[in-house]
């Protein structure tokens, strides 16, 4: 029998919104130019992408909502009650599932290690932030 999980949907929404704001800063003023260079993206190629920026943002928010919802389960499973407890839960999930899986982009896709670091540390920061929010608002 699966454990009963208490999910605060407002906290899930707030955590997802906070993660999107973090992503805007991360891939904008903080590391945006480095990221674009490592990805081989130019302003011209961005305009030629199949999805519009709005479509990409909507899809990104939907996936972030799912990540926040699933993380809320793990925060509840671990009985995290403080921001630090939630951040620790997010860190363990990042280490076990994000950092390890994304390393395949370096091993098998030939992506630069610097790109891996930018992308993977973004997810660490996002999961720490979201886990903290979810624990405090549980």
Beta strands, then each sheet from edge to edge (+ up, - down):
end
